[in-house]
Amino acid sequence: MREIQYPDWHQDNWRLLMDCLARGRLPHALLFAGAPGLGKARFARRLSQAILCRNRDADGNACQACQSCLLFRAGNHPDFKTVAPLEGKTIIAVDQIRETGDFLSLKSQYGHYRCIRIAPADRMNENAANSLLKTLEEPPQGTVLMLVSDKSARISATIRSRCQKITFAVPARETALTWLKPRLPAQMQEEAGVLLALANGAPMAALELAQGELMAHRRPMLEDLEGIFSRQADPVSIADKWLKLDAKASLYWLYSWLVDMARLGMGGADPHLANPDFREDLRKLIKLTDMKDILLNIDRVEKAILQLEGQVNQQLLLEDLLIACQVGRSK
Ligand SMILES: [Zn+2]
């Protein structure tokens, strides 16, 4: 069987938890926290499969071949359950958490453990969180609840206090590139460093970026921004265009460009940039605005990114933001 390559930066957390498992001391609730794009949900899945496997190898990895592994890989393991927002929804509702309670009240089918992965756990609404708290207070024997979150501070303190927190750190650049490069298409090999910087060092987020269509629109979008700053372009039609591409990603890019402009504008020799390939373009953009407006716009984009996660008219949000970017200059 083809050997599975697990990310290097997961190894320390893996060994820690495997050690707990071997000693029969695995916490009944784990919180996998850290930046997006580090593979936390994937790690939770790998851990669940290993916990349920009948024939783990010396490193604690699932054998991929026992009956438990076959069921797991087919997505049919009766002792594993995943919870995520339902199709078209942004939150995890109380009924979904109640179902996990029912699931845990049944006896394990194949062994000692029952695993539940909740991702993203910060999407539970208040009722769902309260319902989960009941399970966390009196977890049935053999329960392993895995909460996965990029924004763990949004999870209530009472829930967090009942979970063992396992933090995922951004890997060293070389480690990340070693993982990323073989997974990129040949024509993007040279952009590996830029992709990684754009993804704040998170390898899986960098790969996602490379696989999305948006990468091809990155430079034209920067030119759109130049058009806005120089008053050559209409913010409303640019907003419309960006919305059709991807509202969330365009806001993150706008944010990273503005932050890089602030870094460049602050002076200092050769600051580290998230967009190193746009260094000269961003220097030109700085001349079209001023530092006060750049900082103000960073603030606006941050707020807009947060709003975007709720129920909001994305068109209006983007329009307002881009108009504000343009108006800044007229003061
Ligand atoms: Zn197995």
Residues whose N, C-alpha, C, O or C-beta is under 5 A from the ligand:
A	BS01	ZN	C53 R54 N55 A62 C63 Q64 A65 C66 C69
